Amino acid sequence: MTAVSTMNHKGRRWNTCLQYTLILLCLCLIAGTAWAKDDGNRWFQIKSSLFGDKQIQSGEQILGLESPARAMDAAIVPITIDSKLEQTPDRYIKSLYLVIDNNPSPVAAVFHFPGKHSWETLSTRVRINAYTDLRAIAELSDGKLYMVNNYVKASGGCSAPSLKDPAAAMAQLGKIKFRMPEDYSQGDLLPTQLLIKHPNNSGLQFDQVSRFYIPADFVRTIQVTYNGEEVFTADTDISISEDPSIRFGFIPQESGVLEVHVKDSKGRTFSHSMDLPSQGKG
Amino acid sequence: MKRREIPGLRLLFLSMVLLLLPAGVVARGVTAEEIAPGIYLRPGIQEEFAPPNHGHIANIGFIVGNQAVAVIDTGSTLNEGLWLRRLIREVTDLPIAYVILTHMHPDHSLGAAAFRQDEPEYIGHKQLSGALASRQSVYLNRMNQILGIMAKGTEMVLPTRTVDVGEVLKLDLGGRGLYLRGYPTAHTNNDLSVYDDKTGTLWLSDLLFVERIPVMDGSLRGWLKIIGELGDRGCVQVAADSAPPLKAEASEGCKTVNRIVPGHGPVVTQWKQALGDQRRYLEIIATGIRKIIKQGGTIPEAVASVGLEERDKWLLFDQFHGRNVTAVFAELEWE
């Protein structure tokens, strides 16, 4: 693991602001356990914290959201968001919010896109604690908001959104991989998977042994760049599964370096890079 | 919200109970059988948690020595633990000195508070406390949601004595010794087995599922290694890993296994066959998932295609197979 100080400072202020909002939201929602009984009310609170009284339109034309009807493993629920919009430099998805209403910290992630790299599909894995609505909200470059949502049932009795092997998770903390097809051509959309070894521990669990809450330790920001230019930046939270995985696509116009910079809640930074020749073998 | 009693509902319920009487006053999953001298098993019902089975879904039981009783697993609720305690008291008045929790799962661990009155030593894997603590609210909420009033009073009890990975703890019940062994991450990260030297019974709990689909909540590679070694060796190691290496046949440090008590399903004497069945299932999903990972495939793709040929071979396949594939995918991706 390497410490990096090359993070893009642009938008940091917004990030800090968002972080405070997320923390506040999280605290409010833990305190207000009564809310959990009223999903509608909970979404109303989340919505007004994130977007004020801005109108959110139905997003069926803009986004697709795939999630299992029932969470199979509460700790690893795969979700995929498709962009149905023909993204152009004039009209593109600027930010994408991923919200899980009934999780202790409902805003799982916020992705920011610079509009230069079009994308078709984005996948990640989340923890799901209870029966919940799952939402994807796109903020377009014109400022308009569009939402799609799915209902996800909780998993069976013995499945918990916890780490399966905390010792193993810590042992490899900070390891990063890019996975992509060996075969690709310049100018085509290159499907890429980013994997980060991190316990992404929620810190909401009371440790009966030590009588303390386990301190949170999770990935805060993930920034992916190609030849130094931002592909996307994600502000992430504790609802993202252990060993965060993000599948995304981008179009490498020329040979170059794909890089990722990760920052976690304890201030650790990790980075990884990969050289992409002008054309994949094959 | 105030609950209103619906008139006649109680009467209706009573008459339903009476109607069921001829089928057996004793509900399913509340009797124990002596599977070997002094070893009593309360077989779990091969279902997922649901009100009709009261959460009595795991194999739980107890072992009686000349001087003391050891409980092995306690059920899903305080009530189930109390049922087990009643069964013990029908058999013996000896003190309940030990309550052994084989791992964290709620169907095995959540009845433990029923034995507080006996002031036993609660024994579990070294990693059991941490695993239980991090799942406490989820497990207790789920049991309350699913079982409602049947789960009343249920709480978690953490072990007072622990067994580390590769360590063996011997308990003397009088006339028989129990060897408790802690394993590296397999079914969970806190699996413990119990071997009774008097009858050659190995209580493997959820390290072995018989007839019911295995549930992977730890490490597939770790689990395959453990059952592979046990099957190849043909005997159970009762010495710690730090002891001198064992020969591949029964000896002082490696004892004969006459029967295995799985965590779910019937007791097996042809136990190599049962281990083999489980191994086959786990290897099939590992092979299928590795192939999909290599092709750049996703979890939903793996869930939709891997291991489906095993469907008719296991109970509760549809409830747990997708979960296994999901968890194993996330593990094998880092190979």
Interface residues (C-beta under 8 A of the other chain):
Chain A: E66 P68 M72 D73 A74 A75 I76 P78 T80 S123 R125 N129 A130 A154 S155 G156 G157 C158 S159 A160 P161 S162 L163 K164 D165 P166 A167 A168 Q172 K175 K177 R179 M180 P181 P191 Q193 L195 K197 Q205 F206 D207 Q208 V209 I214 S241 E242 D243 S245 R247
Chain B: E48 F49 S76 H105 P106 D107 Q127 S129 G130 A131 L132 A133 S134 R135 Q136 S137 V138 Y139 N141 R142 M143 I146 M156 L158 T185 T188 N189 V215 D217 G218 S219 G296 T298 I299 P300 V303 Q319 F320 G322 R323 T326 A327 F329 A330 E333 W334
